[in-house]
Amino acid sequence: MEDELLLVPGPTPVPAEVSAAGGRPMVNHRGPHFRSLYARVQEGLRYVFQTRSEVLVFPSAGTGMLETAIVNCFSPGDRVLAGVMGAFGQRFAEVAQAFGLTVDAVECAWGRALQPQAIAAALRPEHRGVLLTFNETSTGALLNLADVAAAVRARSDALVLVDAVSGLGGADLRMDEWGCDVVLTASQKALAVPPGLGLCAVGPRAVTACQSASLPRFYWDWRPYLRSAAHGETPYTPAVGLWYALDAALGRLRAEGLDNAFARHRALAATVREGFAAVGLPPLTPDAEASPTVTCLVGQAAPRLVAALQERGIAVAGGMGPLAGKALRVGHMGAVTQDDLRTLLAAARDILGAS
Ligand SMILES: Cc1ncc(COP(=O)(O)O)c(C=O)c1O
């Protein structure tokens, strides 16, 4: 078996207990075992999403969740505002464009977080939705979602759609309190579950929107999911093994407590930011906008370091878009430990010849 110290921004290491749960004997997805699993997972997801709404679980990558959000909330010809802080904000905008929506983008420099005032200034009465990235994985910038959502809700009825793929579980996201309508993520990031589940929390205004939205949809349609949810099932075959893994992961997160998990992630981020700055690779984002789950470090040595670390069995990611060849990205979420980061930093110091 090939072991790797997995420090990319997803997939992330999966605790043994979670892997073991995922390997349990299969059960009937139309029977009582799955229905009680459904209820437990739903309760755990509502805790993590900080919502009273239903969290729909699809067999999917995160990108499928971007698509399900768009096709259920909008109709042909609708106009939306996309907040773009990097590659994943661009992707959300591209999904909307692919379905024929008119997309206005409000952007900021890569490495910065969009400011609430910038989004408020770009918002127009005809915008039916605002597409946001909570934690921009290409740059390691965290959006001030509380203030951004408040700025949108104060000025407009536009739906607030949040891609929280690399943030949820590692950074505080209060879906209901902050007035978000759709919050989506995937299993393979801070939840520390193998890839394969997409999670999409659907608030009351989004449920209403999906009844009249007229973009084409079938597999991603929320309506059959919401009907099946009422009796603890999914309309199509669920990825049962991953549901068991998710159940175990949610149990761990609940035992730790959200606030402790957020503090732990902030401490991991601090270790990476300080440790790499000391060897000449400072973080791209200012401290106040730093992601607790992903850090992008910039410096000429980055591509060489990514390759040399891989040779030592340590996987980190390279830069994306304009940062390709100029940056490395470290994922420090889910089950990643301070010990893992000490191993990473010791290897980086060794490779770069720093003491
Ligand atoms: C913020 C964000 N959105 C969307 C995605 C897409 O997820 P996936 O690769 O599972 O489709 C990612 C993946 O890294 C991400 O970080």
The ligand as a MOL file (V3000), in Angstrom:
LIG
                    3D

  0  0  0     0  0            999 V3000
M  V30 BEGIN CTAB
M  V30 COUNTS 16 16 0 0 0
M  V30 BEGIN ATOM
M  V30 1 C -14.4550 26.1840 -3.0930 0
M  V30 2 C -14.6110 25.0010 -3.9980 0
M  V30 3 N -15.6910 24.9010 -4.7670 0
M  V30 4 C -15.8980 23.8610 -5.5890 0
M  V30 5 C -14.9660 22.8400 -5.6670 0
M  V30 6 C -15.2030 21.7080 -6.5950 0
M  V30 7 O -15.2660 20.5040 -5.9160 0
M  V30 8 P -15.0760 19.1290 -6.7160 0
M  V30 9 O -13.6550 19.0690 -7.1640 0
M  V30 10 O -15.4350 18.1020 -5.6880 0
M  V30 11 O -16.0300 19.1560 -7.8640 0
M  V30 12 C -13.8070 22.8960 -4.8960 0
M  V30 13 C -12.7760 21.8540 -4.9780 0
M  V30 14 O -11.6760 22.0000 -4.5330 0
M  V30 15 C -13.6330 23.9920 -4.0330 0
M  V30 16 O -12.5440 24.0810 -3.2610 0
M  V30 END ATOM
M  V30 BEGIN BOND
M  V30 1 1 1 2
M  V30 2 1 2 3
M  V30 3 2 2 15
M  V30 4 2 3 4
M  V30 5 1 4 5
M  V30 6 1 5 6
M  V30 7 2 5 12
M  V30 8 1 6 7
M  V30 9 1 7 8
M  V30 10 2 8 9
M  V30 11 1 8 10
M  V30 12 1 8 11
M  V30 13 1 12 13
M  V30 14 1 12 15
M  V30 15 2 13 14
M  V30 16 1 15 16
M  V30 END BOND
M  V30 END CTAB
M  END
